[in-house]
Amino acid sequence: MDEEYDVIVLGTGLKECILSGLLSVDGLKLWKRFRGSDKPPSDLGPSRDYNVDMIPKFMMANGTLVRTLIHTDVTKYLSFKAVDGSYVFNKGKIHKVPATDMEALRSPLMGLFEKRRARKFFIYVQEYKENDPKTHEGLDLTRVTTKELISKYGLDDNTIDFIGHALALHRDDRYLYEPALDTVKRMKLYAESLARFQGGSPYIYPLYGLGELPQAFARLSAVYGGTYMLNKPECKVEFDLEGKACGVTSEGETARCKKVVCDPSYLLNKARKVGKVARAIAIMSHPIPNTDESHSVQVILPQKQLGRKSDMYLFCSSYSHNVAPKGKFIAFVSAEVETDRPELELKPGIDLLGLVDELFFETYDRYEPVNEPSLDNCFISTSYDATSHFESTVMDVLSMYTMITGKALDLSVDLSAASAAEEY
């Protein structure tokens, strides 16, 4: 470790993976982590057949993360499979998320007259072009709030709920009082991603899980001369007399560098706690009920449907994505902790799973950086939120990229460039 590097990336989190090619994935170490030395029951199948992503998130097919992966050319080392279904919890039931005017007409989420109103709104969103005032209907969406835009179409609260949370993927209701342009763009991205592969959802997920990302980035990194040092214990960031990060020490050896990228756990004194996430992990022998036998699915439970301040998320993948043995499904229920009884908070999501073979619980604190990178050369990510998709995570990555390099990432890529590496 005598060499000096421009940047050292610490940790094996997803954001660090995108930035440098590292990602942490537990296989069925899951059992040892939560149950100690007990052996898992034989009916679960061989541990080598499980690839359990501890913080699983789906990718929007036309979204920023896919564009980022194409930009790095790492997609040549990855194979994706479309996710079967996208659902929303409404009035105690699971419903497919309608994303277009025609789907709105067929959706059981709304009555006849509400469907007509919703269809008009969807047509407005579909036809809206930011640079074409003729499609704006006289509305400046940089000034009009989402609430004002939606009220123009007379939509009821339940419709607004699934539009804002399951289509636009807002995590709470603050978006209603913010400029409507962001929500319209999010809805258009959802619809475009859904149309890209004409499946049951706008999402894709790597075959064999997110653990394929570090391997893909490792191959790519080797091409560009990158160096990986895996399984390094107790990494400590070193600082010079001016308080700037200048290296990382592990096992008595120090690698010198000009910048350090890491998650908050390495530099807690430069971060503050902003919340806590609760997660339930279930191994099942069946799909989630009422999702049309979908082998991979996201279900969003909007906050109002549960009497919460923030949404709850349900993620499910299975042997169809090669993350479990044949016949087995892995489901996650996650939410921001709002009480002192986090396991009880997750009950509405767990109740939707049906019979489970095994159930595990965990909580973790969320942190955000409070340092000034220009002063200490430390670039710290924000802890993962409870969402089961990448749309919030990747924005933190792009922000960090700009801080590290001093330039914005050009993501005007040809989305078809990933098609050769994708499997559907």
Sequence and secondary structure as in RCSB ss.txt:
>XXXX:A:sequence
MDEEYDVIVLGTGLKECILSGLLSVDGLKLWKRFRGSDKPPSDLGPSRDYNVDMIPKFMMANGTLVRTLIHTDVT
KYLSFKAVDGSYVFNKGKIHKVPATDMEALRSPLMGLFEKRRARKFFIYVQEYKENDPKTHEGLDLTRVTTKELI
SKYGLDDNTIDFIGHALALHRDDRYLYEPALDTVKRMKLYAESLARFQGGSPYIYPLYGLGELPQAFARLSAVYG
GTYMLNKPECKVEFDLEGKACGVTSEGETARCKKVVCDPSYLLNKARKVGKVARAIAIMSHPIPNTDESHSVQVI
LPQKQLGRKSDMYLFCSSYSHNVAPKGKFIAFVSAEVETDRPELELKPGIDLLGLVDELFFETYDRYEPVNEPSL
DNCFISTSYDATSHFESTVMDVLSMYTMITGKALDLSVDLSAASAAEEY
>XXXX:A:secstr
   EEEEEE S  HHHHHHHS    BSTHHHHHHHTT    GGG  GGG  B SS  BEETTSHHHHHHHHHTGG
GG  EEE  EEEEEETTEEEE   SHHHHHH TTS HHHHHHHHHHHHHHHH  TT GGGTTT  TTTSBHHHHH
HTTT  HHHHHHIIIIIS  SSGGGGGSBHHHHHHHHHHHHHHHHHHTSSSSEEEETT TTHHHHHHHHHHHHTT
     S  S EEEE TTS EEEEEETTEEEEEEEEEE GGG GGGEEEEEEEEEEEEEESS  TTSTT SSEEEE
E HHHHT SS EEEEEEEGGGTSS TT EEEEEEEE  SS HHHHTHHHHTTS S SEEEEEEEEEEEE S HHH
H EEE     S SBSTTHHHHHHHHHHHHHSS       GGGGGGG   
